[in-house]
Each structure stands twice: as C-alpha cells, then as structure tokens.
Amino acid sequence: MGASLGLLGAAGLAVAAICLGTGCSSLAYYAQAAGGHVDLMQRARPVGEVLADPVTPKPLRQRLQLSQRLRDFAVDELKLPDNPSYRRYADLQRPAVVWNVVAAPELSLTLKTWCFPVMGCVGYRGYFDRAEAEALAAQLRAEGLEVRVYGVPAYSTLGWSNWIGGDPLLNTFIAWPEGELARLVFHELAHQVAYADDDTTFNESFGTAVERLGGRRWVARHGTPELQAQVLLAETRRAEFQALAQRYRDALQAVYASAVDDVTKRARKAELLAAMRAEYAALKSGPWAGYAGYDPWFAQANNAYFGVLAAYTELVPQFERLFERQGGDFARFYAEVKALAAMPKAERRARLATP
C-alpha cells in the first residue's frame, strides 16, 4: 500500500488485480502481469543464502533474521501456513512491487471493479510498471471518475506460488519498523488461509484482523519496552486516523444517498472534505505533536481513497468478535473464516455480522 495507507499495516492483495491466467481483457495486460511476476520470482534468493553472502549489508542481515523469527512465530503461535513463503528475499530495486489503480464515481463511494479468472472481481487493478498504472488512471479520470494510484509493497499469490518458492520478502518493506513488518507478514499469510473470490472487503478486513491480533501477540511476547511504546503510539494514531476518516466517510455516504440535487451534493461534499482536513490539522498540531505520516492521504483524499480504506477496515470489528467467540484460538477462528468464505456473499456478510 501507499505511504499513508501502508501505516494501516497491510499491503493488500494486489495479485487479485493482476491476471495470472487466461481470459484477460488485454493481452498486453496479461503480458506485463506475467512478466512482472516471473521477474520477481527469479530475483528471489533463499534467506539463508543471502545471510551467508559476505556482501550482504549488516542492516539487511539483521532484518532478514528478524523476518525469519516472525515467520516461525506466524506458524507456531498464529497457526498460519508453514510453507516456503517469506523464506526467500528479492531486491526489486524500486520502491513498490506493483502500483494499484482504484476509482470511484464523483458522487459515490462504490469502487469500480475488474473481474479476472480464478481471482474473481476486485476493486483495483495492478501494474508492475507505474507508467502503465498512471495511463489507466488518466483514462479513468477522463471518464469522470475519481482515481487513486498507490504503490504496493507486497502482494499475496494465495499460496499458488509455493511450489516455486513462495511469496518472497522484498526490499520494498523489509526495512519497515518491527511492528509494521510483523503486521505485513501476518496479513499476507492470512490470505493463504481464506479467500472469497467475490469480496475484496471480506478478504482485506480478514487480513487486517489477523495482522492486528498477531502483531499484538508478537509485541506482547517478544517486544522490548521501547518497541511496545512505539507500537502503542502507532496503534493510537492509526485508530484516531481511521475514526476520523470513517466519520467523514459516513457523512459523505449520507450526502450521496440523499434526495438533494447533484449541485447541492457537490457543495456539501466540498464542505465535508474541508472540515475533515481542518480537523486533521488540529489533530496533527495537537496530540500528534507534528506527526505528518498521514499528510498525503488527507491532501489527496477523494471517493477512491475512502473506498480503499473501507476495504481494509470495514469488517475488522466483526472478525475480532468472531475470534473472541472462538476463545482466542487461531485454528478454530480460521476454520470459521474458511466456512464463511465458501458461502454466497449475502449469507457470508449476514453470518459475520451475528453478535
């Protein structure tokens, strides 16, 4: 995910927007997707080999060692899949693995969707080449849509690539703070546990729930007092950001659903966005003591931004309640989520919403 949304702790299932099979709407799109993924896999080396290489810089060596402790913890404590994923490392020599394009109408928070074989329909489309992502964004803007292009530091192949080495660790996120690195690894592994091919919000909210639950457990058991303080501060800011954005998302949704004319809707939308940015400025200059990590999000926020945020957070409280109902047992929790993922979308959402 991008610089701001990345603070939520997850990269997102970008591969769902990269057609890895036949039936793509564009042969060129399929070619860039397949070529980009093959290049990524060819660059990956076993972590042990990178650690044994005398030219490996010490900071990278330390981060890779940490990543393997996190990977073992994911298996032993969080009951996430024990497979080759995140046991190799690749330096892509760029800041993101793919760039996602998301779009929504001017007066709606519903994301435009693209549908692909195997992966189903998703609310974003991914490119290994940023220029191609920007070209699609320009086309969508010309159609009157509000657009966001953001870099994704990692994506999941849902376990499909484990036979050829699994999803690798990448230079795009390996240097993240310990708490955020833990959350990302746990989130991406969660996508190998359960995936509903017609429900981006279900998939990403599940990943976010696992990263939160797993991240807290990691810090509680292995974190130094300094790390615990850092994570607490980051979680506090994250929660305040999400609460602020959600309030204004709800307000915008009410405006868009109202019976007033479009001119009035546009005026009210502008007022709400201005009020949100003013409230953020007060938060930043007050309790956050100048912390600017969310500046890009608030500066550019539009309907596409709100749509992406909702996909990663909307159902998280429901997943956390489900985890509590399973007695905090990850294996039982995953079994319930797998059962939900196999249901039709309407039934799945109704079951998940059960208190």
Backbone hydrogen bonds, N-H to C=O, Kabsch-Sander energy under -0.5 kcal/mol:
donor,donor_aa,acceptor,acceptor_aa,energy
6,G,2,G,-2.5
7,L,4,S,-1.7
8,L,5,L,-2.1
9,G,6,G,-1.9
10,A,5,L,-0.6
14,A,12,G,-2.0
16,A,13,L,-1.7
17,A,14,A,-2.1
18,I,15,V,-1.8
19,C,17,A,-0.6
30,Y,26,S,-2.1
31,A,27,L,-2.4
32,Q,28,A,-2.3
33,A,29,Y,-2.1
34,A,30,Y,-2.9
35,G,31,A,-2.7
36,G,32,Q,-2.2
37,H,33,A,-2.0
38,V,34,A,-2.4
39,D,35,G,-2.3
40,L,36,G,-1.9
41,M,37,H,-2.4
42,Q,38,V,-2.3
43,R,39,D,-1.5
44,A,40,L,-0.8
44,A,41,M,-0.5
45,R,89,Y,-2.6
47,V,87,R,-2.6
50,V,46,P,-2.0
51,L,47,V,-2.7
52,A,48,G,-1.7
53,D,49,E,-0.8
53,D,50,V,-0.5
56,T,53,D,-1.8
61,R,57,P,-2.5
62,Q,58,K,-2.5
63,R,59,P,-2.0
64,L,60,L,-2.6
65,Q,61,R,-2.1
66,L,62,Q,-2.2
67,S,63,R,-2.6
68,Q,64,L,-1.7
69,R,65,Q,-1.5
70,L,66,L,-2.4
71,R,67,S,-2.3
72,D,68,Q,-2.3
73,F,69,R,-2.2
74,A,70,L,-2.4
75,V,71,R,-1.3
76,D,72,D,-3.0
77,E,73,F,-2.7
78,L,73,F,-1.4
79,K,75,V,-0.7
80,L,74,A,-2.9
83,N,81,P,-0.9
86,Y,167,D,-3.8
87,R,84,P,-1.5
89,Y,45,R,-3.0
90,A,169,L,-2.1
92,L,90,A,-0.7
97,V,152,V,-2.5
98,V,152,V,-1.3
99,W,127,Y,-3.0
100,N,150,Y,-2.8
101,V,125,R,-2.1
102,V,148,R,-2.6
104,A,146,E,-2.3
108,S,105,P,-1.1
111,L,109,L,-0.6
112,K,103,A,-3.0
114,W,122,V,-2.7
116,F,120,G,-2.1
119,M,117,P,-3.0
120,G,116,F,-1.8
121,C,197,D,-1.1
122,V,114,W,-2.8
125,R,101,V,-1.8
126,G,17,A,-1.5
127,Y,99,W,-2.0
130,R,128,F,-0.6
133,A,129,D,-1.6
134,E,130,R,-2.7
135,A,131,A,-1.9
136,L,132,E,-2.0
137,A,133,A,-2.3
138,A,134,E,-2.3
139,Q,135,A,-1.8
140,L,136,L,-2.5
141,R,137,A,-2.5
142,A,138,A,-2.0
143,E,139,Q,-0.9
144,G,141,R,-1.9
145,L,140,L,-2.1
146,E,104,A,-3.4
148,R,102,V,-2.5
150,Y,100,N,-2.0
152,V,98,V,-3.2
160,W,157,T,-2.2
162,N,159,G,-1.4
164,I,161,S,-1.7
165,G,162,N,-1.3
166,G,161,S,-2.8
169,L,88,R,-3.1
171,N,90,A,-1.5
173,F,170,L,-1.5
174,I,170,L,-1.8
176,W,173,F,-2.2
181,L,177,P,-2.7
182,A,178,E,-2.5
183,R,179,G,-1.8
184,L,180,E,-2.2
185,V,181,L,-2.3
186,F,182,A,-2.4
187,H,183,R,-2.5
188,E,184,L,-2.6
189,L,185,V,-2.0
190,A,186,F,-1.7
191,H,187,H,-1.0
191,H,188,E,-0.5
192,Q,189,L,-1.5
193,V,190,A,-1.5
194,A,190,A,-1.5
197,D,195,Y,-0.6
199,D,196,A,-1.5
203,N,199,D,-2.2
204,E,200,T,-2.9
205,S,201,T,-2.3
206,F,202,F,-2.0
207,G,203,N,-2.1
208,T,204,E,-2.5
209,A,205,S,-2.4
210,V,206,F,-2.4
211,E,207,G,-2.4
212,R,208,T,-2.2
213,L,209,A,-2.7
214,G,210,V,-3.1
215,G,211,E,-2.4
216,R,212,R,-2.3
217,R,213,L,-1.7
218,W,214,G,-2.5
219,V,215,G,-2.4
220,A,216,R,-2.4
221,R,217,R,-1.9
222,H,218,W,-2.8
223,G,218,W,-0.5
223,G,219,V,-1.8
228,Q,224,T,-2.9
229,A,225,P,-2.1
230,Q,226,E,-2.3
231,V,227,L,-2.9
232,L,228,Q,-2.3
233,L,229,A,-2.2
234,A,230,Q,-2.4
235,E,231,V,-2.9
236,T,232,L,-2.2
237,R,233,L,-2.3
238,R,234,A,-2.6
239,A,235,E,-2.6
240,E,236,T,-2.2
241,F,237,R,-2.8
242,Q,238,R,-2.6
243,A,239,A,-2.4
244,L,240,E,-2.3
245,A,241,F,-2.8
246,Q,242,Q,-2.7
247,R,243,A,-2.0
248,Y,244,L,-1.7
249,R,245,A,-2.2
250,D,246,Q,-2.7
251,A,247,R,-1.8
252,L,248,Y,-2.5
253,Q,249,R,-2.6
254,A,250,D,-2.1
255,V,251,A,-1.9
256,Y,252,L,-2.9
257,A,253,Q,-1.8
258,S,254,A,-0.6
258,S,255,V,-1.0
265,K,261,D,-2.1
266,R,262,D,-2.6
267,A,263,V,-1.9
268,R,264,T,-2.6
269,K,265,K,-2.6
270,A,266,R,-2.2
271,E,267,A,-1.9
272,L,268,R,-2.4
273,L,269,K,-2.5
274,A,270,A,-2.0
275,A,271,E,-2.4
276,M,272,L,-2.5
277,R,273,L,-2.1
278,A,274,A,-2.0
279,E,275,A,-2.2
280,Y,276,M,-2.3
281,A,277,R,-2.2
282,A,278,A,-1.8
283,L,279,E,-2.0
284,K,280,Y,-3.0
285,S,281,A,-2.3
286,G,282,A,-1.2
288,W,283,L,-2.4
289,A,286,G,-1.8
290,G,284,K,-3.5
291,Y,288,W,-1.8
295,D,292,A,-1.9
298,F,294,Y,-2.0
299,A,295,D,-2.5
300,Q,296,P,-1.7
301,A,297,W,-1.1
306,F,302,N,-2.1
307,G,303,N,-2.1
308,V,304,A,-2.1
309,L,305,Y,-2.2
310,A,306,F,-2.1
311,A,307,G,-1.6
312,Y,308,V,-1.2
312,Y,309,L,-0.5
313,T,309,L,-0.9
313,T,310,A,-0.7
314,E,310,A,-2.8
316,V,313,T,-1.3
319,F,315,L,-2.0
320,E,316,V,-2.5
321,R,317,P,-2.0
322,L,318,Q,-2.0
323,F,319,F,-2.3
324,E,320,E,-1.9
325,R,321,R,-2.3
326,Q,322,L,-1.1
327,G,324,E,-1.7
328,G,323,F,-2.2
329,D,326,Q,-1.1
330,F,328,G,-0.7
333,F,329,D,-2.3
334,Y,330,F,-2.8
335,A,331,A,-1.9
336,E,332,R,-1.9
337,V,333,F,-2.2
338,K,334,Y,-2.8
339,A,335,A,-1.8
340,L,336,E,-2.1
341,A,337,V,-2.6
342,A,338,K,-1.2
343,M,340,L,-1.6
348,R,344,P,-2.8
349,R,345,K,-2.6
350,A,346,A,-2.1
351,R,347,E,-2.6
352,L,348,R,-2.4
353,A,349,R,-1.7
354,T,351,R,-1.3
